[in-house]
Amino acid sequence: MLNKKVHVLQHPLRVASENQNQYYMLPKGAALYYDDSLPEGADRFYVYINIEGSPLELKNLERSDLIIPLTAYPFEDKDIVNLVKDYPVNKKDLSKILNSEFLSKDDAQEIINYLQQYIEVHD
């Protein structure tokens, strides 16, 4: 792996597959290993994932050059508010989100209001 370039995320990235409205996260600290720069302007990276538990079913590729990439984007203010609404977070995560440099006071208030309404409905 000599001369391999790597980027370690300082902030989470949102990740989506093609034709999906829902997104997921690559966490802060994830290592992205540089592969190639594409003519469209995007860079391609490898992410190594250790899968624990039962093995995944493997099949042969029909074409050796077939790649179905995910797309990653930095989070925007509106994404952080939706993240709290769509994903369960613990107190520590919520504290980090509310104190984040990416969150405006209005966004933090929107999250707090949402959580108060959620608690009232589910209490």
N, C-alpha and C positions, 0 to 999 in steps of 0.2 A: 504494500500500500504506500510505497514511497511516492512523493510528489502528489499525493491525493489531497485535494482541498476539501475542507469541512467548514460548515457554519453551525454554531451552536445557538439555538434560539434564545434570545434575551426576553422575548415575549411570546405567548402562544400565537399560533396561526390558525385561522379557520380553514377547514378542508372540505371540499365537496366533490362529488363525482358528477359526471356529465348528466344533465337533465334532472338534477335533484335540487329541490328547494331547501332541503334540510342540510345542515353542515355539522361537522364535527371538529375536534381540536387536536392539533399537535401541541403538546405541552411545552412550556418554557423548559429549556435544558435539553430538548431533543436535538440530536446531531443529524444534520443534513449533509450527505456526502455528494459533492459536485460530480455530475456526469457529463453534461453537454449544454451548450447554448443553442437554442432553436431559432430559425429564421424569423418566426413570428414574434420574437422578442422575449420569450420566456426562457428561463433556465430550468434544466431538469436535474433533480437530485434523487439519490437513493436514501431510503430510511430503512434501517435494519430493525426488525421486530422479532423478539423471541415469543413464540406462542406456547403457552403452558397448557397442560391438560390433554384432552384427546387430540390425536393428530388430525390435520385437515386432509380432506380428499384431494389428491393431486391428479391432474390429467395432462396429457401432452398438448402442447400448443399446435394449432393447425398451421400457423405460420410462425417461423422463428423470429420475425421482425415485428410481430404484433405486440403493441404496448397500449394498454388502456390506462392513461394517467389520471390521477386525481389532480385537482387544482387547488392551490393554497393562496390565501389572501391575508393581509394584515387585518386585524379587527378595526372596525370603525365604531364611533360612539354608539350608534343605534344597535350594532351587533352585540355590544356588551349588555345592554338592557334586555334584548331578546334572549341572550344566553341565560340570564338569571331566570327568565320566565320559562324557558324550555328544558333546562337541565337542573337536576337536583344539586344543590351546593351545601356544604357544611358551614358552620359559623366561621371557621378560619378562612375558607374560600370567599365567603360573602364579605368579610372584613377586608380582605385584599382587594376585592372588586370595588367596594365602596371607597377605598382609599387610593384607588388607582389614578395614575396621572392621565389616563385616557377618559375618565368619567367627569362630566361637568356636574355642577351642583344640581341642575335641573334633572339630569339623568339619574343621579343618586336618589333624588326625591321621588322620581317615577318608580324606581325599584322599591323603595320603602313603601310607597303607596300600594303598589302591586302586592307586596308581601303582606301588608296589613289586610287587604281585601281577601287574599288567599286564606289567611289565618281565620278571618271571620266566617268564611264559607265552610272551611274544613274543621272548625273547632267543635 
